[in-house]
Amino acid sequence: MNGSQDRLRQVTSKQNLLVKQLRQAFTQAELTEDGYCAIEGTRMLEEAIRSGLRMKAVFFSQAGRERAQRLLPQISSHAETLLLPDEVFRSAVNTETPQGVAALVKPKVFAFEDMAGPEALILAAAGIQDPGNLGTMIRSAEAMGASGVLATEGTVHCFNPKVIRASAGSLFRLPVVRLALPDALEKLRAAGTAILATSSHKGTPIYEAELTGPAAVFIGGEGAGISKDLIAAADEVIAIPHAGKTESLNAGVAAAIILYEAARQRRTAVGD
């Protein structure tokens, strides 16, 4: 090895402390005790670098060694960089066909106040269990200019590797905060934010709803939808009109449509 690859430390044991931490982070699907999450793949590493995240360690497999040559100059010198045998690398990650790049990165920690305000547009995940849906919702929220995502109890952990992957880097930049529903409702009301519940059929059509003011839009779980208690607590129930033969829309798709309509209304209001 030469040049930047001199930084690569060869590790051959599955019992290496950093390898074990990577495996544990993928398995537990949440932050480690010291606040790191596991990511995998070239694109996710590049998104973490672009988002300015701190890195504890970056792992390359022998098969991914060529990627190391390109990526190492972008990685902070404070991060450890390890080269693993393919078998050891596969034992630590959670995909069937790994790209040969993984890392332990420290995501930014946000509070509710980071997404609240007079122009807040908050997407709230109420019992979203599918990690792909939650990741898609976070990605759509950033794309449509939302101020953040709330996740209430029953929602998959936002640092599940599949959520991180589906968010395509948005999770590294957009405020995502986990709160119990009663606490979330209390904070939203105190901030003067309208609470909007979504329904698959009944409710104000989204193009008639007022989405230009501070609002939190709650999307229910894939099976049960929005709870009766949440509907009762909401200021308004909104719905996406669709053909009657369709029972409901996918949670990620529904969130994207509503966020787009909110962004459209807000652009129009500014134009006026």
GUFILUM-674939 format. One record per residue (C-alpha): x, y negated, z negated. Coordinates in Angstrom, 1 decimal, padded with zeros to 4 digits. Layout:
        x        y        z
        X        Y        Z
...
This chain:
        x        y        z
    000.0    000.0    000.0
    001.1   -003.6    000.6
   -000.2   -007.1    000.4
   -003.5   -007.6   -001.4
   -003.9   -003.8   -001.7
   -001.1   -003.9   -004.3
   -003.8   -004.9   -006.7
   -005.6   -001.6   -006.4
   -005.0    000.7   -009.4
   -005.3    004.3   -008.7
   -007.6    006.2   -011.1
   -008.2    009.9   -010.7
   -010.2    010.8   -013.8
   -014.0    010.8   -014.1
   -013.4    010.0   -017.8
   -011.7    006.7   -017.2
   -013.4    004.1   -019.4
   -014.4    001.8   -016.5
   -015.6    004.7   -014.4
   -017.7    005.9   -017.3
   -019.1    002.3   -017.8
   -020.1    002.2   -014.1
   -021.8    005.6   -014.2
   -023.6    004.6   -017.4
   -024.8    001.3   -015.9
   -026.2    003.0   -012.8
   -027.8    005.8   -015.0
   -029.4    003.5   -017.6
   -030.6    001.0   -014.9
   -030.1   -002.0   -017.1
   -027.3   -004.2   -018.4
   -024.4   -002.8   -020.3
   -023.9   -003.8   -024.0
   -021.5   -006.6   -022.8
   -023.9   -007.9   -020.2
   -022.8   -006.3   -016.9
   -024.8   -004.5   -014.2
   -023.8   -002.0   -011.6
   -024.0   -002.9   -007.9
   -023.0   -000.8   -004.8
   -022.3   -001.6   -001.2
   -020.3   -004.2    000.8
   -023.2   -006.5    001.2
   -024.1   -006.6   -002.5
   -020.5   -007.2   -003.4
   -020.3   -010.1   -000.9
   -023.6   -011.5   -002.3
   -022.2   -011.3   -005.9
   -019.0   -013.2   -004.7
   -021.1   -015.8   -002.9
   -023.2   -016.3   -006.0
   -020.2   -016.9   -008.2
   -020.7   -014.0   -010.5
   -018.0   -012.8   -012.9
   -016.7   -009.3   -012.2
   -015.3   -006.9   -014.7
   -014.2   -004.3   -012.2
   -014.5   -003.4   -008.5
   -014.2    000.2   -007.4
   -013.2    001.5   -004.0
   -013.3    005.1   -002.8
   -010.5    006.5   -000.7
   -013.0    006.5    002.2
   -013.7    002.9    001.6
   -010.1    001.8    001.5
   -010.4   -000.2    004.8
   -013.1   -002.3    003.2
   -010.8   -003.0    000.3
   -008.3   -004.7    002.7
   -011.0   -007.1    003.8
   -012.7   -007.7    000.4
   -009.8   -007.9   -002.0
   -008.8   -011.5   -001.0
   -012.3   -012.6   -002.0
   -012.3   -011.0   -005.4
   -011.1   -012.9   -008.5
   -007.7   -011.9   -009.8
   -009.4   -011.6   -013.2
   -011.3   -008.5   -012.1
   -009.8   -005.1   -012.2
   -009.7   -003.3   -008.8
   -009.6    000.4   -008.8
   -009.1    003.0   -006.1
   -010.9    006.3   -006.8
   -010.9    009.7   -005.1
   -014.1    010.2   -003.1
   -015.4    012.8   -005.5
   -014.8    010.6   -008.6
   -016.5    007.6   -006.8
   -019.6    009.7   -005.9
   -019.9    010.9   -009.5
   -020.3    007.3   -010.7
   -022.7    005.9   -008.2
   -026.4    006.7   -007.4
   -026.7    006.9   -003.7
   -026.4    010.0   -001.5
   -024.2    008.3    001.1
   -022.1    005.7   -000.7
   -020.3    003.0    001.2
   -017.3    003.3   -001.0
   -017.6    000.0   -002.8
   -019.1   -000.6   -006.2
   -018.7   -003.1   -009.0
   -019.6   -004.2   -012.5
   -020.8   -007.8   -012.3
   -022.1   -010.2   -014.9
   -025.4   -011.7   -013.8
   -026.5   -015.2   -014.9
   -028.8   -015.3   -017.9
   -031.9   -017.5   -017.5
   -034.6   -018.8   -019.9
   -038.3   -019.6   -019.2
   -037.4   -023.3   -019.2
   -035.1   -022.8   -016.2
   -038.2   -022.1   -014.0
   -040.8   -024.3   -015.7
   -041.6   -027.9   -014.7
   -044.1   -030.2   -012.9
   -043.4   -028.5   -009.5
   -043.1   -024.9   -010.8
   -044.1   -022.1   -008.6
   -043.6   -018.9   -010.6
   -044.2   -015.4   -009.4
   -045.2   -013.1   -012.3
   -044.8   -009.3   -012.0
   -047.4   -007.7   -014.3
   -046.7   -004.0   -014.5
   -044.8   -003.6   -011.2
   -043.3   -000.2   -011.5
   -041.8    000.4   -008.1
   -038.2   -001.1   -008.0
   -038.4   -001.7   -004.2
   -041.5   -003.8   -004.7
   -040.0   -005.9   -007.5
   -036.8   -006.4   -005.6
   -038.8   -007.5   -002.5
   -040.8   -009.9   -004.7
   -037.7   -011.5   -006.0
   -036.2   -011.8   -002.5
   -039.5   -013.4   -001.2
   -039.7   -015.7   -004.2
   -036.2   -017.2   -003.4
   -037.0   -017.4    000.3
   -040.3   -019.3   -000.3
   -038.7   -021.7   -002.7
   -040.3   -020.4   -005.9
   -038.8   -021.6   -009.1
   -038.5   -018.1   -010.7
   -040.0   -014.7   -011.5
   -041.6   -013.6   -014.7
   -041.6   -009.9   -015.5
   -044.0   -008.7   -018.2
   -044.2   -005.4   -020.0
   -044.7   -002.3   -017.9
   -042.6   -003.8   -015.1
   -039.4   -002.0   -014.0
   -036.2   -003.5   -015.4
   -034.9   -006.1   -013.0
   -031.3   -004.7   -013.2
   -032.4   -001.3   -011.9
   -029.9   -000.6   -009.0
   -032.8   -000.2   -006.6
   -034.3   -003.6   -007.6
   -030.9   -005.2   -007.2
   -030.5   -003.7   -003.8
   -034.0   -004.7   -002.6
   -033.5   -008.2   -003.8
   -030.6   -008.6   -001.4
   -028.7   -010.9   -003.7
   -031.6   -013.1   -004.7
   -031.5   -011.7   -008.2
   -028.1   -013.2   -008.6
   -029.4   -016.7   -008.0
   -033.1   -017.0   -008.9
   -034.2   -017.2   -012.5
   -035.8   -013.9   -013.5
   -037.1   -013.7   -017.1
   -038.7   -010.8   -019.0
   -041.4   -011.8   -021.5
   -044.3   -010.0   -023.2
   -047.5   -011.1   -021.6
   -048.9   -013.0   -024.7
   -045.6   -015.0   -024.9
   -045.6   -015.6   -021.2
   -049.2   -017.0   -021.3
   -048.4   -019.2   -024.3
   -045.3   -020.7   -022.6
   -047.2   -021.2   -019.3
   -050.0   -023.0   -021.0
   -047.6   -025.2   -023.1
   -045.8   -026.2   -019.9
   -049.1   -027.1   -018.2
   -048.8   -024.4   -015.6
   -051.9   -023.0   -014.0
   -052.3   -019.2   -014.5
   -053.6   -017.5   -011.3
   -054.5   -013.8   -011.3
   -054.7   -011.9   -008.0
   -057.4   -009.5   -007.0
   -057.5   -007.1   -004.0
   -061.0   -008.2   -003.0
   -062.8   -010.7   -005.3
   -061.5   -014.2   -005.9
   -060.9   -017.6   -004.2
   -059.3   -017.0   -000.8
   -055.7   -018.2   -001.0
   -056.2   -020.8    001.8
   -058.9   -022.4   -000.4
   -057.0   -022.2   -003.7
   -055.1   -025.2   -004.9
   -051.4   -024.1   -004.9
   -049.7   -027.4   -004.8
   -049.5   -028.0   -008.6
   -047.5   -026.1   -011.1
   -048.7   -022.5   -011.0
   -047.8   -019.0   -012.0
   -049.2   -016.2   -009.7
   -049.6   -012.8   -011.4
   -049.3   -009.7   -009.2
   -050.6   -006.5   -010.8
   -049.1   -003.0   -010.8
   -049.4   -000.8   -007.8
   -052.1    001.4   -009.2
   -054.0   -000.4   -012.0
   -053.7   -004.0   -010.6
   -054.3   -006.9   -013.0
   -055.6   -006.0   -016.4
   -059.0   -007.3   -017.5
   -057.4   -009.2   -020.3
   -055.2   -011.1   -017.9
   -058.1   -011.8   -015.6
   -060.0   -013.2   -018.6
   -057.0   -015.4   -019.5
   -056.5   -016.7   -016.0
   -057.5   -020.2   -014.9
   -058.5   -018.7   -011.5
   -058.6   -015.4   -009.6
   -057.3   -015.6   -006.0
   -057.4   -013.0   -003.2
   -055.9   -012.4    000.2
   -058.8   -011.8    002.6
   -058.3   -008.6    004.6
   -060.2   -006.0    006.5
   -062.7   -004.1    004.4
   -061.3   -000.6    005.2
   -058.0   -001.5    003.5
   -058.2   -000.8   -000.2
   -055.4   -003.2   -001.1
   -052.1   -004.6    000.0
   -048.7   -003.5   -001.2
   -047.6   -005.6   -004.1
   -044.5   -006.9   -002.4
   -046.4   -007.8    000.7
   -049.1   -009.5   -001.2
   -046.6   -011.6   -003.2
   -044.9   -012.7    000.1
   -048.2   -013.8    001.7
   -049.3   -015.8   -001.4
   -045.8   -017.4   -001.8
   -045.9   -018.4    001.9
   -049.3   -020.0    001.6
   -048.1   -021.9   -001.5
   -045.0   -023.1    000.3
   -047.1   -024.1    003.3
   -049.5   -026.1    001.1
   -046.7   -027.8   -000.7
   -044.9   -028.8    002.6
   -048.2   -030.2    003.9
   -048.8   -032.2    000.7
   -045.4   -033.7    000.9
   -046.0   -034.6    004.5
   -049.2   -036.4    003.6
